[in-house]
Amino acid sequence: MSGLPEGKTLGVAPVDYDDDGWLDLFVTNDTDRNFLYHNLGNGRFAEVGSLEGIAYDRNGKSTSGMGIDTAWFRNDTELGIGMGNFANEMSSLFVTANGAAPFADEAILEGFGPASRLALTFGLFFFDYDLDGRQDLFQANGHLENDINIVQPSQTYAQSPQLFWNCGETCSTRFIEVSDSGDLTDPLVGRGATYADIDADGDLDIVVVQNGRRAVLLRNDQQLGHHWLRLRLEGRGSNRSAIGARAAGHAHPQLPVTGGAAADLRPGRCDPGRPPDRDLAGRQGAACGGQSARHAARHHRGTGGMSA
């Protein structure tokens, strides 16, 4: 990093994309090329976004990258980088091949690209909303101009969020937009978004902040009967918050599994913008910092029909 201004930095996602034990940084830059800062392990980073295939879209152009999140959404070795873009520009889904970079944008192949084209997406994240063991995708949408509909009839200032269900390998496209999702379809001027089990009932709820309007809490009331598992990780050394840790889970061969059991749980993170979560004992814990830092690295994953 040169220390000079190079990008707009609308979103940052830490993840160890090359599995060398060091957290790297993906950065979205809104009409400038996206950055990937490879952690060299000595306190220095090398920017390798162009080399690793995430700097530009499939046509070699910069995107309007804003919201960003990462997940092993196929429950295998392939890492996905989701990025929200501007109106009339579909969201991006950069995916590794054979567990390694360079990345390729597979938003169209995986199904959610075309459905995301009209929306202006600020907030984006992966989470397992139905506890079936597969990472689904949420987008918080909303335009910049409150009178945009006058000049672009296809656009509105307030826009409905979008929830995409991860169907797995059994469908022709993996991500399918959920149309019957209750209050989640109400138009919002969405900006930031995050998730947590606010009511401690096992499934993940959503918080969306709006531009000039009140924040919205969308409580998840799914009743599919799926089980779930939550882990709280604590480092033994200096990394007490277990940031960057991974937890792997494997189903016992004699256990019946009717859903998708978690094969690889997401890396532990410390996100200052994430609301408080609860551990298994129901205690409040801040996302990072202070005396609650030991609760920072927490994994929450559905196990489908498998009792955890």
Disulfide bonds with the S-S distance in Angstrom:
Cys167-Cys171 1.71
